[in-house]
Amino acid sequence: MRNRNCAARSGLTSRIGRGARGSSRASPARMARLAQQSRGRATWRRNSSQKNRTGRTTGRQWLMLSASACALSVGYLVVADPHDPNTVMPVCPTKIVTGLDCPACGGLRLVHDLLHGHARAAVHDNLFILLCSPVLMYLIWRQARAVSLGEQARVPRPLAYGLAGAALVWMAVRNLPGWPLTPTSI
């Protein structure tokens, strides 16, 4: 009785079929195999990149969208030069409001210089992001892996506070008068 109720709840009654002598009762081994197969399909559906029942975008779709946007952005930086003031690039809101360079200012120039093999210019554009990039790439990889598995990956508090504190110190230091590592321009 327990196997039959379990099969009815999971929607397996139509797939059970008739036994060897035409009875409607399936063997416990067959019931267990069918339930295991059904669980595997339910897991696949839940983790698939299709929209869920509410019509919302899943984590894998956001991951693919983010990866596509990053690839397009890097492709644009291969062709366009952020050092040129006539090139269309986003403007830093911190720079507009306060007139100071934020911790990420020079990041686009840094990526452009690295893509074109200008390491010395990349150091001048943003040393902080250059030094923190291995940690940031690890965190991005870790988050992407967690999203693909349907999990969450939290940044450890000491690391988050350390990066935020270092970013604030970098913002203060890079805006000192006479600081030698200023972003390069044409």
Backbone as CSV, one residue per row, in Angstrom:
resi,resn,N_x,N_y,N_z,CA_x,CA_y,CA_z,C_x,C_y,C_z
1,MET,0.816,-1.194,0.000,0.000,0.000,0.000,0.858,1.256,0.000
2,ARG,1.944,1.223,0.739,2.807,2.390,0.805,3.406,2.712,-0.563
3,ASN,3.861,1.697,-1.310,4.438,1.922,-2.632,3.414,2.515,-3.593
4,ARG,2.176,2.035,-3.527,1.149,2.530,-4.437,0.842,3.995,-4.139
5,ASN,0.775,4.386,-2.846,0.524,5.779,-2.504,1.679,6.671,-2.936
6,CYS,2.877,6.182,-2.761,4.049,6.952,-3.173,4.026,7.180,-4.679
7,ALA,3.665,6.161,-5.439,3.612,6.285,-6.887,2.501,7.236,-7.314
8,ALA,1.379,7.205,-6.613,0.269,8.089,-6.975,0.639,9.543,-6.711
9,ARG,1.353,9.800,-5.627,1.753,11.168,-5.326,2.770,11.697,-6.325
10,SER,3.660,10.871,-6.794,4.695,11.352,-7.707,4.271,11.264,-9.165
11,GLY,3.063,10.826,-9.459,2.562,10.782,-10.821,3.092,9.612,-11.617
12,LEU,3.459,8.520,-10.946,4.034,7.370,-11.643,3.021,6.296,-11.978
13,THR,1.783,6.465,-11.559,0.817,5.379,-11.744,0.588,5.072,-13.207
14,SER,0.684,6.053,-14.085,0.458,5.782,-15.502,1.639,5.048,-16.115
15,ARG,2.811,5.109,-15.539,4.000,4.480,-16.093,4.290,3.123,-15.486
16,ILE,3.591,2.757,-14.454,3.892,1.502,-13.769,3.574,0.313,-14.667
17,GLY,2.446,0.349,-15.328,2.075,-0.734,-16.237,1.583,-1.950,-15.496
18,ARG,1.304,-2.976,-16.222,0.776,-4.220,-15.651,1.912,-5.168,-15.318
19,GLY,1.698,-5.970,-14.361,2.676,-6.961,-13.956,2.720,-8.106,-14.965
20,ALA,3.413,-9.192,-14.612,3.589,-10.314,-15.523,2.272,-11.017,-15.819
21,ARG,1.359,-11.105,-14.872,0.111,-11.830,-15.073,-1.064,-10.908,-15.348
22,GLY,-0.810,-9.660,-15.662,-1.907,-8.758,-15.970,-2.459,-8.036,-14.756
23,SER,-1.849,-8.205,-13.608,-2.338,-7.486,-12.436,-1.869,-6.039,-12.494
24,SER,-2.533,-5.171,-11.788,-2.173,-3.754,-11.823,-1.105,-3.401,-10.786
25,ARG,-0.621,-4.389,-10.074,0.371,-4.134,-9.047,1.780,-4.368,-9.584
26,ALA,2.671,-3.400,-9.399,4.046,-3.528,-9.861,4.918,-4.015,-8.709
27,SER,6.064,-4.562,-9.061,6.968,-5.062,-8.032,7.598,-3.877,-7.301
28,PRO,7.975,-4.081,-6.035,8.621,-3.004,-5.279,9.926,-2.536,-5.935
29,ALA,10.653,-3.434,-6.561,11.909,-3.040,-7.209,11.625,-2.091,-8.385
30,ARG,10.581,-2.417,-9.169,10.231,-1.544,-10.303,9.752,-0.184,-9.794
31,MET,8.993,-0.182,-8.711,8.511,1.079,-8.144,9.694,1.940,-7.697
32,ALA,10.679,1.321,-7.069,11.843,2.065,-6.594,12.633,2.643,-7.774
33,ARG,12.814,1.831,-8.862,13.517,2.322,-10.050,12.799,3.513,-10.677
34,LEU,11.468,3.413,-10.817,10.696,4.497,-11.421,10.724,5.760,-10.556
35,ALA,10.663,5.590,-9.242,10.717,6.758,-8.358,12.083,7.434,-8.449
36,GLN,13.156,6.621,-8.538,14.499,7.177,-8.659,14.657,7.938,-9.977
37,GLN,14.135,7.393,-11.066,14.203,8.064,-12.365,13.423,9.371,-12.324
38,SER,12.270,9.358,-11.679,11.446,10.555,-11.601,12.154,11.639,-10.791
39,ARG,12.820,11.254,-9.702,13.555,12.228,-8.902,14.689,12.855,-9.703
40,GLY,15.371,12.074,-10.523,16.444,12.605,-11.350,15.936,13.622,-12.357
41,ARG,14.768,13.357,-12.954,14.207,14.309,-13.913,13.755,15.573,-13.223
42,ALA,13.189,15.463,-12.023,12.738,16.661,-11.302,13.933,17.537,-10.944
43,THR,15.052,16.917,-10.569,16.247,17.685,-10.251,16.771,18.390,-11.488
44,TRP,16.764,17.701,-12.627,17.240,18.315,-13.853,16.375,19.509,-14.228
45,ARG,15.059,19.364,-14.125,14.159,20.462,-14.469,14.390,21.662,-13.559
46,ARG,14.605,21.412,-12.281,14.790,22.510,-11.346,16.081,23.265,-11.637
47,ASN,17.131,22.560,-12.073,18.413,23.205,-12.330,18.610,23.596,-13.790
48,SER,17.621,23.375,-14.631,17.804,23.680,-16.048,17.808,25.183,-16.264
49,SER,18.201,25.582,-17.455,18.282,27.003,-17.747,16.962,27.547,-18.280
50,GLN,15.895,26.763,-18.210,14.596,27.252,-18.645,13.976,28.084,-17.539
51,LYS,12.955,28.869,-17.918,12.268,29.655,-16.905,11.484,28.727,-15.997
52,ASN,11.375,29.114,-14.733,10.625,28.294,-13.806,9.133,28.561,-13.971
53,ARG,8.312,27.947,-13.167,6.860,28.028,-13.336,6.307,29.432,-13.187
54,THR,6.987,30.289,-12.467,6.488,31.653,-12.281,6.885,32.560,-13.438
55,GLY,7.667,32.064,-14.382,8.082,32.865,-15.519,9.293,33.743,-15.227
56,ARG,9.907,33.584,-14.075,11.071,34.405,-13.718,12.329,33.779,-14.291
57,THR,13.333,34.587,-14.466,14.599,34.134,-15.014,15.385,33.386,-13.940
58,THR,15.970,32.259,-14.333,16.716,31.442,-13.380,18.158,31.918,-13.265
59,GLY,18.883,31.346,-12.323,20.270,31.721,-12.078,21.168,31.447,-13.273
60,ARG,20.935,30.338,-13.969,21.765,30.024,-15.128,21.554,31.031,-16.250
61,GLN,20.333,31.498,-16.406,20.081,32.508,-17.437,20.794,33.809,-17.092
62,TRP,20.779,34.198,-15.814,21.511,35.401,-15.405,23.001,35.212,-15.617
63,LEU,23.480,34.010,-15.349,24.898,33.716,-15.539,25.283,33.845,-17.004
64,MET,24.487,33.298,-17.897,24.773,33.388,-19.324,24.658,34.831,-19.817
65,LEU,23.676,35.552,-19.316,23.513,36.957,-19.692,24.708,37.788,-19.226
66,SER,25.157,37.549,-18.002,26.319,38.275,-17.471,27.587,37.951,-18.252
67,ALA,27.780,36.672,-18.567,28.969,36.277,-19.330,28.944,36.904,-20.721
68,SER,27.769,36.957,-21.337,27.656,37.576,-22.664,27.949,39.073,-22.596
69,ALA,27.427,39.751,-21.575,27.679,41.188,-21.426,29.164,41.457,-21.190
70,CYS,29.822,40.622,-20.389,31.264,40.792,-20.155,32.054,40.576,-21.442
71,ALA,31.684,39.549,-22.206,32.390,39.285,-23.459,32.212,40.443,-24.441
72,LEU,31.005,40.989,-24.527,30.770,42.136,-25.412,31.553,43.359,-24.945
73,SER,31.613,43.574,-23.638,32.347,44.726,-23.096,33.839,44.617,-23.380
74,VAL,34.395,43.442,-23.168,35.823,43.241,-23.442,36.083,43.382,-24.939
75,GLY,35.162,42.871,-25.758,35.301,43.036,-27.202,35.299,44.500,-27.604
76,TYR,34.456,45.298,-26.957,34.426,46.726,-27.242,35.731,47.397,-26.815
77,LEU,36.293,46.952,-25.688,37.545,47.532,-25.209,38.735,47.148,-26.084
78,VAL,38.619,46.054,-26.830,39.679,45.699,-27.768,39.717,46.719,-28.898
79,VAL,38.537,47.167,-29.330,38.439,48.069,-30.476,38.533,49.539,-30.066
80,ALA,37.832,49.913,-28.988,37.765,51.325,-28.577,38.849,51.636,-27.547
81,ASP,39.347,52.831,-27.585,40.399,53.260,-26.661,39.812,54.197,-25.606
82,PRO,39.732,53.751,-24.332,39.179,54.620,-23.289,40.056,55.834,-22.977
83,HIS,41.302,55.842,-23.412,42.181,56.992,-23.201,41.767,58.184,-24.058
84,ASP,41.100,57.890,-25.172,40.665,58.938,-26.094,39.374,59.564,-25.568
85,PRO,39.335,60.879,-25.333,38.121,61.502,-24.795,36.934,61.464,-25.755
86,ASN,37.163,61.209,-27.033,36.071,61.145,-27.998,35.395,59.781,-28.052
87,THR,35.967,58.778,-27.366,35.385,57.444,-27.345,34.211,57.412,-26.374
88,VAL,33.157,56.703,-26.760,31.974,56.578,-25.911,32.267,55.576,-24.793
89,MET,32.320,56.072,-23.572,32.573,55.258,-22.384,31.684,55.757,-21.253
90,PRO,31.346,54.881,-20.300,30.558,55.347,-19.151,31.368,56.303,-18.285
91,VAL,30.674,57.219,-17.645,31.324,58.206,-16.789,31.130,57.784,-15.332
92,CYS,32.164,57.956,-14.533,32.113,57.575,-13.122,31.247,58.571,-12.350
93,PRO,30.192,58.092,-11.663,29.349,59.005,-10.896,30.088,59.667,-9.734
94,THR,31.029,58.969,-9.108,31.808,59.559,-8.020,32.656,60.713,-8.541
95,LYS,33.227,60.541,-9.702,34.049,61.590,-10.303,33.197,62.812,-10.655
96,ILE,31.958,62.583,-11.120,31.074,63.698,-11.471,30.663,64.471,-10.221
97,VAL,30.273,63.742,-9.163,29.739,64.384,-7.954,30.842,65.031,-7.114
98,THR,31.924,64.283,-6.868,32.945,64.782,-5.941,34.201,65.312,-6.625
99,GLY,34.427,64.915,-7.847,35.662,65.305,-8.527,36.841,64.420,-8.164
100,LEU,36.618,63.404,-7.331,37.688,62.491,-6.905,37.624,61.198,-7.716
101,ASP,38.778,60.550,-7.842,38.819,59.234,-8.476,38.351,58.192,-7.470
102,CYS,37.385,57.359,-7.865,36.922,56.284,-6.975,37.909,55.119,-7.069
103,PRO,37.767,54.087,-6.239,38.710,52.967,-6.300,38.715,52.234,-7.642
104,ALA,37.617,52.325,-8.409,37.555,51.612,-9.682,37.875,52.501,-10.876
105,CYS,38.056,53.791,-10.673,38.379,54.686,-11.791,39.662,54.221,-12.461
106,GLY,39.620,54.137,-13.766,40.764,53.655,-14.529,40.673,52.178,-14.832
107,GLY,39.603,51.507,-14.394,39.451,50.073,-14.638,39.305,49.734,-16.117
108,LEU,38.540,50.542,-16.854,38.381,50.299,-18.289,39.702,50.541,-19.023
109,ARG,40.415,51.573,-18.625,41.724,51.834,-19.237,42.699,50.703,-18.902
110,LEU,42.602,50.182,-17.678,43.450,49.067,-17.261,43.206,47.852,-18.142
111,VAL,41.943,47.490,-18.335,41.622,46.316,-19.155,42.095,46.542,-20.592
112,HIS,41.866,47.739,-21.123,42.318,48.047,-22.489,43.833,47.908,-22.605
113,ASP,44.547,48.459,-21.644,46.008,48.373,-21.692,46.499,46.946,-21.561
114,LEU,45.878,46.148,-20.707,46.281,44.743,-20.573,45.981,43.957,-21.846
115,LEU,44.842,44.238,-22.485,44.507,43.543,-23.732,45.491,43.871,-24.850
116,HIS,46.078,45.057,-24.799,47.025,45.462,-25.834,48.485,45.299,-25.401
117,GLY,48.715,44.696,-24.218,50.064,44.386,-23.778,50.838,45.548,-23.188
118,HIS,50.160,46.560,-22.706,50.831,47.717,-22.099,50.767,47.601,-20.576
119,ALA,51.620,46.762,-20.007,51.574,46.487,-18.568,51.937,47.708,-17.733
120,ARG,52.910,48.477,-18.181,53.334,49.659,-17.419,52.202,50.691,-17.353
121,ALA,51.499,50.886,-18.445,50.365,51.815,-18.457,49.226,51.277,-17.588
122,ALA,49.049,49.943,-17.549,48.008,49.344,-16.715,48.273,49.610,-15.236
123,VAL,49.535,49.572,-14.828,49.890,49.873,-13.438,49.528,51.314,-13.106
124,HIS,49.742,52.219,-14.014,49.410,53.628,-13.784,47.904,53.862,-13.782
125,ASP,47.155,53.055,-14.531,45.706,53.264,-14.617,45.008,52.926,-13.307
126,ASN,45.270,51.762,-12.753,44.649,51.398,-11.481,45.405,50.232,-10.865
127,LEU,46.329,50.536,-10.011,47.152,49.525,-9.353,46.315,48.641,-8.428
128,PHE,45.335,49.222,-7.753,44.512,48.475,-6.798,43.750,47.340,-7.488
129,ILE,43.067,47.646,-8.575,42.312,46.602,-9.273,43.259,45.567,-9.857
130,LEU,44.405,46.011,-10.333,45.386,45.080,-10.886,45.857,44.089,-9.828
131,LEU,46.132,44.583,-8.622,46.586,43.693,-7.548,45.459,42.825,-6.991
132,CYS,44.239,43.342,-6.986,43.103,42.591,-6.438,42.428,41.682,-7.463
133,SER,42.828,41.759,-8.716,42.135,40.991,-9.752,42.164,39.475,-9.533
134,PRO,43.227,38.855,-9.028,43.131,37.410,-8.775,42.054,37.061,-7.745
135,VAL,41.960,37.853,-6.699,40.928,37.602,-5.682,39.537,37.835,-6.272
136,LEU,39.396,38.916,-7.033,38.100,39.215,-7.641,37.697,38.144,-8.654
137,MET,38.647,37.658,-9.445,38.345,36.596,-10.413,37.945,35.305,-9.697
138,TYR,38.596,34.988,-8.586,38.221,33.813,-7.807,36.789,33.960,-7.274
139,LEU,36.456,35.151,-6.766,35.108,35.358,-6.238,34.059,35.272,-7.343
140,ILE,34.367,35.795,-8.518,33.429,35.691,-9.638,33.271,34.240,-10.062
141,TRP,34.367,33.494,-10.146,34.289,32.077,-10.505,33.476,31.296,-9.466
142,ARG,33.709,31.584,-8.206,33.005,30.904,-7.122,31.507,31.176,-7.178
143,GLN,31.133,32.432,-7.459,29.719,32.784,-7.561,29.091,32.135,-8.788
144,ALA,29.800,32.113,-9.908,29.264,31.490,-11.120,29.050,29.996,-10.906
145,ARG,29.983,29.344,-10.241,29.825,27.916,-9.962,28.630,27.667,-9.050
146,ALA,28.455,28.509,-8.051,27.323,28.350,-7.133,26.003,28.576,-7.859
147,VAL,25.941,29.568,-8.729,24.713,29.824,-9.479,24.392,28.651,-10.384
148,SER,25.403,28.084,-11.028,25.153,26.950,-11.916,24.672,25.721,-11.149
149,LEU,25.028,25.631,-9.877,24.565,24.513,-9.046,23.278,24.834,-8.294
150,GLY,22.785,26.063,-8.449,21.566,26.461,-7.752,21.789,26.769,-6.282
151,GLU,22.987,27.164,-5.928,23.321,27.469,-4.535,23.679,28.941,-4.387
152,GLN,24.016,29.323,-3.169,24.496,30.674,-2.891,25.933,30.597,-2.403
153,ALA,26.724,31.569,-2.813,28.113,31.644,-2.346,28.302,33.002,-1.692
154,ARG,28.408,32.998,-0.398,28.605,34.254,0.330,30.091,34.564,0.429
155,VAL,30.392,35.845,0.340,31.779,36.279,0.517,32.067,36.277,2.014
156,PRO,33.171,35.667,2.439,33.497,35.673,3.867,33.644,37.110,4.381
157,ARG,33.133,37.349,5.573,33.142,38.703,6.138,34.519,39.329,6.229
158,PRO,35.524,38.608,6.716,36.851,39.238,6.783,37.355,39.685,5.407
159,LEU,37.075,38.881,4.386,37.499,39.246,3.042,36.720,40.459,2.529
160,ALA,35.422,40.482,2.767,34.591,41.612,2.323,35.025,42.907,3.014
161,TYR,35.196,42.850,4.334,35.627,44.044,5.061,37.045,44.458,4.667
162,GLY,37.911,43.488,4.437,39.277,43.794,4.021,39.309,44.479,2.660
163,LEU,38.521,43.961,1.695,38.485,44.590,0.375,37.879,45.997,0.447
164,ALA,36.809,46.157,1.230,36.177,47.480,1.352,37.129,48.477,2.018
165,GLY,37.824,48.049,3.066,38.782,48.937,3.736,39.938,49.299,2.832
166,ALA,40.444,48.305,2.106,41.547,48.579,1.185,41.105,49.521,0.067
167,ALA,39.865,49.381,-0.395,39.346,50.270,-1.443,39.246,51.706,-0.939
168,LEU,38.796,51.871,0.305,38.717,53.225,0.864,40.101,53.850,1.051
169,VAL,41.045,53.054,1.514,42.413,53.556,1.662,42.986,53.917,0.293
170,TRP,42.751,53.064,-0.708,43.227,53.340,-2.057,42.609,54.627,-2.609
171,MET,41.331,54.848,-2.340,40.677,56.067,-2.814,41.325,57.296,-2.179
172,ALA,41.634,57.211,-0.904,42.259,58.350,-0.230,43.680,58.584,-0.748
173,VAL,44.442,57.519,-0.917,45.833,57.655,-1.328,45.946,58.143,-2.774
174,ARG,45.118,57.615,-3.661,45.260,57.978,-5.073,44.819,59.406,-5.365
175,ASN,44.080,60.024,-4.441,43.654,61.404,-4.633,44.558,62.409,-3.925
176,LEU,45.661,61.935,-3.330,46.628,62.847,-2.712,47.327,63.654,-3.806
177,PRO,47.611,64.916,-3.533,48.346,65.711,-4.529,49.745,65.137,-4.742
178,GLY,50.131,65.040,-5.993,51.467,64.547,-6.313,51.585,63.037,-6.352
179,TRP,50.483,62.292,-6.272,50.546,60.836,-6.333,51.062,60.431,-7.710
180,PRO,52.104,59.587,-7.773,52.738,59.322,-9.055,51.932,58.422,-10.009
181,LEU,51.079,57.547,-9.476,50.357,56.619,-10.336,48.999,57.189,-10.735
182,THR,49.021,58.111,-11.665,47.778,58.683,-12.161,47.406,57.982,-13.460
183,PRO,46.112,57.874,-13.752,45.700,57.214,-14.995,46.314,57.899,-16.219
184,THR,46.716,57.082,-17.162,47.348,57.614,-18.368,46.308,58.143,-19.334
185,SER,46.712,59.052,-20.170,45.842,59.573,-21.221,46.678,59.845,-22.456
186,ILE,45.995,60.082,-23.565,46.705,60.329,-24.822,47.239,61.733,-24.852
